[in-house]
Amino acid sequence: METSCIDSTVKALKGVAFFDWLAGRVEHVLAKGGGYGHSAAPLPMGLAWSFPIAQSSIRSGTLLGMGKGFACSSGVLGQDLGEVITKACQRRNLRIRIEAIVNDSPATLLSSAYLDDSTRLALIFGTGMNAAIHLAVKALGPSKLVSRPKRWHDRADHVLVNTELSMFGKGILPTTRWDDELNSCHFIPDYQPFEYLITGRHLGEIVRLILVEMAATTGLLGGDLPASFLRPYSLDTHTIAIIEADDTPTLAEARTFLQDHHSFPTSPTLQDLQYIQTICRCVSRRATGYLATGIHALWKLQTDSEGLDPHASGHVSIGCNGSVINKYPGFLQRCQEYVDDLTEAEGLGRGRVALEPAHDAAILGAAVAVALAEKEESG
């Protein structure tokens, strides 16, 4: 398995330029594996896609707008994702055949359920967020399934739903003035209201906005911030994770990291660092609580769609994939505590819904999807 860094330069690639870059990474990996993709027979390939598409079949879907700072949908909106990738690979003389396209959240659900048959939901939570759910077909309105052929309706009793959970929450979850400022200054305001409140892309920015206000009104850091703190998104979530995790008496690790990455006019005092750590903890703890609320709502939906009594529905696992949910200090554990609080408040006890780490699950899920697609085709 191999990973490739997607930096700001790659994110800025528009239209086919991004897919040409992607095809280049495919070529690199195949070359290391012995030249796969250059034989007469096309190589079956699965794709876990982290952005919204209007999926028309297991192998195809129309490209929609993208978040997370990516510009690649410009120039290819409305085109078929499978065709765009296939053509990019053909320009490199790669013979591939897209057998399955799955969003990364259903892919995580597939791989997690493959390993644990109590899995009914999956969560992606890193730079962005999403969730997938295993739902009874009867829970969906007819318009959601209108493109499916009759033979599909004759056989299907359940479906994996890509919820695009990041787009929910506006007007439901309480916001602060810093949340409102982040949203109003975002290049797509209100596009993903849940995501803007809690994900890795935005947690550091919420902390930065609070620090800017505190420096101006309370004298934090002597009222004189590093110039970098005045730039949006200059304080990333990796930084606040290091600050929050520092348990040294003098917060020496946090001090060293901050001063290595930002030029402070005067060295932060211990009290400054303690205030900053407290802010980081408050922002990340709220994120775990809000995320638990969304998880609980999806679990209730899944249980209701099956017509089950929650008291008799049994244990459910949720596959969790992503850098923040699995690597941010204490994040998964605190989120689990809040989920347990919610089920306990309903008289269902604790541990009914378990958040389980699912590393590399989107990649493995794409492979499971290919296997299922080929089985369906052959049988």
Disulfide bonds with the S-S distance in Angstrom:
none
